[in-house]
């Protein structure tokens, strides 16, 4: 118990240190070309189903314009030769772990889905910028079938930074393409999905990563649930033979349309047909569970849900979680992510989830709403929003770190109240996140264009 109190004290101190170093982080992002595109939070990941192409489609995000003002220009004339001179391009220094706030030592590995724009190695810098102990990334565009191969330089830098910043491959959870549908009965379309899927797995192996998370797929109304489940398992078995070590992680879904995986039993049925069960697992999304009808808002409800998961799938298959609040009500079948503590789940839900020993030492990934820079914003506005957007994640990570292990000690007994008790702590955490969201929202909604 004393150790946990010390951990929370360290968490508060680390939060203050992270706030002090935020400006330095944004400065690095600006000079390296990462600003606004690579350090702003990811849009909420939602289920989408199309009747035209049989595949989930993501919501488009507004692209941000490059900062033309950041280009070095020198129109001064050479007085001797009458020629214009050009200033040398400023060299960008390699980020150093010591320049970032120390991350909280915690058995619950919390962090957001960060951008890898400008090179997959930049994802590690973005994760460190918000104090994350885990993170998720896209390994290529989630909206295209074909993408450029990873550059050798990026692969080398990624591995180097993983070691320098102290991230473990088992706490990184890459997310698959939205386009992939391994449950499609159309063999030609399924093969296209499979090749995209396989390419992602090989990228994981190039980077030395151990996990790969994807949406199981959809029947698209052209097959029975059982037929699509068999097709998904068949593709996983095939992929295992063409790769060496990556664990394929199935994500539970919210339950819209013909999407597969909203019920635990469906995930369990896929796993039953996978030959190498050491290389398959499950990622549980809290928003998706709630939307699918699993009431996890109380500790009793959470424990009942986990008991059902253990029966239908098996607790040993839990390899990660997506930690999201929900804008939609229980059993709505709507995948609408909300910032932590500001939706129907509420902050107390995450307090008991992050006090459950079963959620330790796996990646717990935030996929909370983004705060993209409005198109046409000035350079100064982009920098401010990058700072405030990162501030939302920083607040969420900090609050969740403080709450982890808060409810119970090793014996399972409720921890005695400190500093006003749990309710006061929950309210303070909710306000901290709400304030960060309000600041970012104000800029995102056009207040920062000047």
N, C-alpha and C positions, 0 to 999 in steps of 0.2 A: 504494500500500500504506500509505503514511504517512497519507494522507487517511482511509483506512478505519479505521486504529488510532485516529485522532483522533475519528472518528465513534463508535466504541465507547466511548471515554472520555467523550464527551458523553452517550452513552446512559446510562452508569452515573450520571453526575451528575444527569441529568434524572430518573432513577428516584428518587433520593434526594429531589429537589425535589418530585416528584409525591406522595411519601409524606407530605411535610411539609404539602402543601396539601390533602390528602384531607379533613381535617376541615372546612375552609372550603367545599369543594365540597358536602359532605353538608349543611352548614348552609344553603346556598343552596337545595338540593333540598328540604329540610324546609320552609322558609318559603314556597317557591313551589308547594307541593303536589305536587312530583314525587317525593318520597321513597318508596322501596320499590316503587312502581309503574313509575316511569320511569327509575330509575337502576340497578335490579337487572338482572343479565344475562338475556338471552333464553334461553328453553328451546331445547334442541337441536332443529333443524329436521329432521323425519323424513319419509320417504315413508309415505303411508297410502293404502290402496285400499279402497273400499267396494263391495260387491256390490248394495247397495240404492239408492244414489244416483249410482253410477258416478263418483264424484269422490274425490280424496284428502281425508282428514280429519285435522286436527291434533290432537295430544294436548291435552286441556284443561289449563289452568294454574289453580291456586288463586288466587282473587281475594283481595286484601288489603283489610281493612277500613280505612276512613278513621280518622284519629287524632282522636277526639272531644276528647281532652285538648288538642289544639292550637287549638281554638276559643277566641277571646278572650271571656271572660265577666266581668262586673262586677256583682255583686249588691249593691254598697254603696248605701245609701239617700241620696238628696239630703236633707241636714239641713234645708234651708230649704223645699223644696217637697214633701218626703216621697215623691219619685218615684225610681225606679231610673234610674241613668245607665248608658250604654253606651259602653265605650271604643272609640275610633275604630280601624278595621281598619288594621293595620300595612301600610304600603306596601312592596312588594317591589322592591328595586333591580334594575336591568338588569344581567345578568352582564357583566363586563368581561374581555377576553382576558388582561389583565395580572394578574388574580387567579388564573389557572391556570398550572400549570407549563409551561415552554416545551417544545414538542414537538421530538423529535429530527429533524433534517434527514436525510432518507434517501430513496434512490431506490426503495426497496421500500415501498409505501404500505399500512400495516397498521392494522387497526382492527376493532372488533366490530360486530355487528348490535345497535344500541341502540334503546331505547324512545323513542317520540315521544308518550307519554301527556301529556295536558294541552296539546297543541299541537305540530305538527310541528317548530316552531322549537326545542323543547326537546332534540331529538335532537342538535343541534350542541353544546349544553352538555354533554350526556352523553358525547359522543365526546371532547370536549376534556378532560373530567374524567379520562380514562384514558390520555391522551397519544396518542390515535389520529391518524394521518395520512389515514385513510380510514374510511368507515363505511357501514353498510346500515341501512335502515329499512323498515317497512311504511307505506304511504301511507294506509291505512285498515285496518279490522278484517280480518284474514285469514280470519275464520270466518263472515263475513256477506256476503250477496250485495249488499246495499244499505248504504251508509254516508252520513253527512252530508257535505256538500261542505266543502272546505277553506275556512276563514275568510280573508277578505281581510287581516285583521290578522296572522294566522299566516303567510300567504304573504309578506307584506312583511317580517316579522321574520326569517323563514327566510333570505330573500335577503340581508338586512342582516347577519345573523350569519355567513352563509357568507363574506362579504367580511371582516368584522371578525376572525374566527378563522382566516382564511387557508385555507379548504377549497376545492378545485377541484371543479366539477360532475363532472368525469370520474373522480373518486375516490370518488363516492357511488354505491352500487349498490342501489337500491330493490328489494325482494323482492315478488313478486306473491302474490296470494291462493292459498291451498291448494285452494280450491274449483274453480278454473278447470281445465277439461279440453277443450282445443281439438281433441283427437283423437277425441272421442265421435262415433259414427256417428249418434246420435239428433240430428236437426237442431234440435229445440226446446231440448234441453239444451245443445247446442253454442252456440246463439245466446245463451242465458243466460250461458254462460261468456264468450263473446266480448264482450258488453256490459260485464261486470265487468272484463275484460282491457283493453278500450278506455278505460274510466273511469280505470284506473290510469295508462295512458299519457298521458292528458290532464292528470292530476295532476302527472306528471313535468314536462310542459311548463309548467304553471302555476308550478312551483318553479324552473324553469330548469335542470333536471337532464337529463343526456345519455343515461343508461343505464337499462334496466329488465330485471330478471332474473326468469324464471319457469320453472316445471316444464312440460315439453312436453305431458304428458298421458298418457292410457292408452287402449288399445283396448277396455277393459272386456270383452273377450271377444266383442265384437259386430262387430268388423271385423278385417281383416287388418292386419298391421303397415304394409304399403305404403299401404293405404287411409287409415289414421289419419295417417301422415306427410304424405300429400297434403292432408288436411283441415287440419292444423296450418299448413302452408305457405300454404294458401289464406287462412286467418285472418290470418296475418302480412301477406300482400300487401294484404288489405283494410284492415288497421289502418294500414299505411303511407300509404294514400291518405287516411285520415281524421285523420292527425296530420302534424306538420311535420318533426321532427328526431330524436326519440328512437330510440336504437339498441336493438332488442329482443334480449335476451341469453338464449339457451337454456342450461339447466343440465343437466349429465350426472347420471344417476340411478344408484341402487345396484343395480337389477335385479330388484326384487320383483314378483311377479305379472305383470300385463299392462302395466306401466309402460314408457313409451318413453324412450329416451335413455341407456341404460346402456352401450351400445356406441358408440364414436365414429362409426362408419359411419352409424348412425341419425341422429345430429345432422347429419352431412355431407349425408345424403339430404334432410333438411328444407331446409337452406341452398341446395342445388342448385335447389330449386323456388321460392325467393324471388327476386322480380324485382329489387328494390333491395338488392344485397348490401352496400352501404355502411352499411345500417341493420340489420344482423343480426350477431350474434356469439355467443360461447360463454363460459360461466362453468364452470370445472372445480372440482368439489368433491373434495378429497383423500380424505375418508372414503368418498364414493360410488365414486370410482375403485377404491379398495382393495377395497371390498365387491363390486364388479363383476368383480374378478379381475385388475386391473392392479397388479402388484407394484412399487410406487414406493419401497420402503424402502431401496433402494441407489441410488447415483448412476447405475450402469449401467442399473438397472431404470427409473429416472425418465427417463433419456435415450431408452431404447427406447420407453417409453410416449409420450413427446413426438414421437418419430419417427412412430409410428403415428397420433397425432393430426394431425400435419402432412400425412400421406398421405390420411387419411380425411376431414379437415375443412379444414385449412390453418392454419398458425400465425398468420396475419394476423387470424384470427377470434377469437383469445383476447383477451377484453375484461375478464376478472376471474377471481378464484378464491375459493373458500370454503376456508379453512385450518382443518381439523378433524382431530383424531386419531380413532381408531376403537376402540370397545369390542368390536367383532366381528372375527373372523378374516378373512384373505384369502379372497375369492370366496364369502363368506357370504351375499351379497345382502341383508344386514341393514344398515339405515341407523341406526347407533347412534353418535352423536358422543361423543367423549371430550375432556377437557381436553388441551391441547398437551403432548406428551411423556409422557403417562400411559397411553396405549393401545398398540395393536399396531403403530402406525406408528413411534412413538418420536421423540425430539427430533432425532436425526441426520437423519431424513427431511426435516424442515423446514429443516435447515441446508443441505442441497444444493439444495432447491427455492428457497430464498431466496438462493442464490449463483448462480442461473441468470439471466443477463441477460434472458431471455425473460419473466421474471416481474416485471420492473421497470415502474414507472409505470402499473400497473393496480391497481384496488382488491383487496386481499387481506383477505378478511373472515372474522373469527372467528365461528363459530356454536357455540361450546362450551357445555357444560351450565350451566343456571341455578341460582341459589341464592335461591329465592323465600322470602319471609317466611312462617313458619307462621301459619295462621289463628288469630286470638285473641291474637297476640303483643302485648306492651306497646309503647308508643311508643319506649321506650329500646331494646327488642330490635329493633324495626324499623330504628331508626337504626344500630345496631351491624351488623345484617346488610346494610344498604345499603352501609355502609363496606366490610365484608369481601367482599361480592359484587363490588363495583367493584374491590376489590383483586385478585381473580382475573384479571380482564381486564387490569388494570394490570400484573400480573406477566407475563402472556402477551405483551402488547404489548412490554414492556421486554425480555424474553428474546429474542423474535423479532427485534427491532431490533438487538440485539447480535450475533445470529447472521447476519443478512443480509450477504451479501458476505464471509462469514468464510472460506469454503473456497478461493476462487480470487481471484487478482488479474486485472487486465485481460488479461494474456498467457495466462491459463488455467492457470498454474502454482500448485500448492498453496502457500498462505501458510505461512511458517515459524511454528513453535510459539511462543506467548507465554504467560507466566503459567501454565505447567503444561500447555499444549497444549489441543487441541480437546476431548479426552475429559473433561478436568477442567472445562472450560467447559460442556460439555453436562450433566455431572452436577450442577454448581452451578445451572444453569438449571432442570433438572428438579426439584431440591429446592425452588427458589424458588416454582415454580408449585404443587408438591405442598403446601407449607406454606400457601400462600394458599387452596388448595382445602380443606384440613383445617380452617382457621379458619372459613370460610364454611359448610362442611358441619356443623360442630358446632352452629352457631346454627340453621341450617335444619332440622336433625333434632330440634328441640324443646328444645335446651339453653338457648335465649335467650328463653323465654316469660315469664320472671319480670320 
